[in-house]
Amino acid sequence: MSSSTHNSSADTLLRIYEHILDRMNEGVHVIDSDGTTIVYNSKMTELELMTRQDVLHKPLAEVFQFPSGQESTLLTCLRTGNSIRNTRQTYFNDKQKEISTINNTYPIIENGKVIGAMEIANDVTKMERLIRENLLQKNGSRYTFEHIIGRSGPILDVIENAKRAARTSSSVLVVGETGAGKELFVQSIHNASLRASGPLISQNCAALPDSLIEGLLFGTARGAFTGAVERPGLFEQAEGGTLFLDEINSLSMPLQAKLLRALQEKSIRRIGDTKDRTIDVRIIAAINEDPVEAIANSHLRKDLYYRLGVVTLFLPPLRDRKEDIPMLVSHFIEKYNELFQMEVRSISDEVLQFFIQHDWPGNVRELQHLIEGAMNLMIDDESTIRYEHLPLHFLRRTPAVPVTIEQPSPHTLPFLDEGKPLKETMQEFETAYIHHVVERYNGNISRAAKELQISRQSLQYRLRKLGIKG
């Protein structure tokens, strides 16, 4: 065969390959050993909203941007020589448009040397939206990360860690006080995971005695006890999805041991049955006390904690993120305006100061109920929640004493100007008050944090954020 004939055949074969790639329903992206794109099919241009000219023959790292601390799965595969399967990746194209894909990435190896990497990608952006709007409603799972209200450092850190946890099927332990939003995070993790199309089954372990909860979790076989019928348990009902066990520390030690066995062996046995059943379920558990204290007080098995706490999320209480209160207040006012057909627009400055002083033992849930109760006490033409609208039981518990400065200080509290935005007013108030307390204790952060009833770490974060020197 002549050289020209051979080249013609190679060109024809190359065009055939290109036609095949362009008709695939998956995106195909290939880079060489230098990380430069050499193959980029039509589906990939659709997924990433780019043209071939934007990407081909250019270093991948210069075209796409990835969140801090994350690397392209293609470049990771090229660097390590290891395949990466079924991994969700979120990144940005050259127009700063967020892209989400599920990728299978493989090294290209020749003579024992990695000469490139290829990625087969599927679009999940549209799929996730459809799931949220349709399937998740059927599973009683309504919330996503977009529903979590807050822009403070503590809550943003937890959201970021929760988003990372959503990429895998590892067990998650959510630690938080009552009313801190554990259910919201659980649903968000489920809805952002590859199990989103599967069921999300929730069970509060403190709601039922052990004699009932065991059968509810693992199911029963006919004849196991008088009146027993063949019934699948929550593990089987959650097959392919997520099982959320709230207040896991309320289970007895023997039942915790059975739960640990189910997690380790990925199988369960119905009460009264003789055979084991394989399960494919992700477990997310929640606890409303410090896990270390729960173990010390014999409320939680240490081995179960290690098994559940592969990823542990500590939700900050509302008292440690009071800068989020204005956003939460606006959200709840909007919610109950729609529900009650009202037109409330804001809270008074006095109520804002009142909220800042309060320690919120019931967290966000307490704030929500407080707004709901106040709006029930308003008359039709009122548009501002005032001190007198707050429920009586709340007023009795929290004295309405304005924050005062005991000694003269150059950093006095800001005047509450009419028409000033709520967020700006609250930040000025917080800056002045924190500055005053830190100054009163001569810069001793630990003593100031104790006075403010927040953690030392939380105070240090606020000092940096507000530009206050301790």
TADADA-V443910 format. One record per run of one state. SS is the DSSP state (a for helix, b for strand, c for the rest). FROM is the first residue (numbers start at 1). TO is the last residue. Records with the same first field share a line. If there is no record, write none. Layout:
SS=FROM-TO / FROM-TO
This chain:
c=1-2 / 23-26 / 33-35 / 41-41 / 49-51 / 56-58 / 64-64 / 67-72 / 81-83 / 93-97 / 111-112 / 124-124 / 139-144 / 148-152 / 166-171 / 176-181 / 192-199 / 205-209 / 221-230 / 233-233 / 238-241 / 247-247 / 251-252 / 266-266 / 269-270 / 272-276 / 279-281 / 288-290 / 297-301 / 309-310 / 315-317 / 321-321 / 341-345 / 348-348 / 358-362 / 377-383 / 386-386 / 390-391 / 398-421 / 441-444 / 453-455 / 467-470
a=3-22 / 42-48 / 52-55 / 60-63 / 73-80 / 125-138 / 145-147 / 153-165 / 182-191 / 210-218 / 234-237 / 248-250 / 253-265 / 291-296 / 302-308 / 318-320 / 322-340 / 349-357 / 363-376 / 387-389 / 392-397 / 422-440 / 445-452 / 456-466
b=27-32 / 36-40 / 59-59 / 65-66 / 84-92 / 98-110 / 113-123 / 172-175 / 200-204 / 219-220 / 231-232 / 242-246 / 267-268 / 271-271 / 277-278 / 282-287 / 311-314 / 346-347 / 384-385
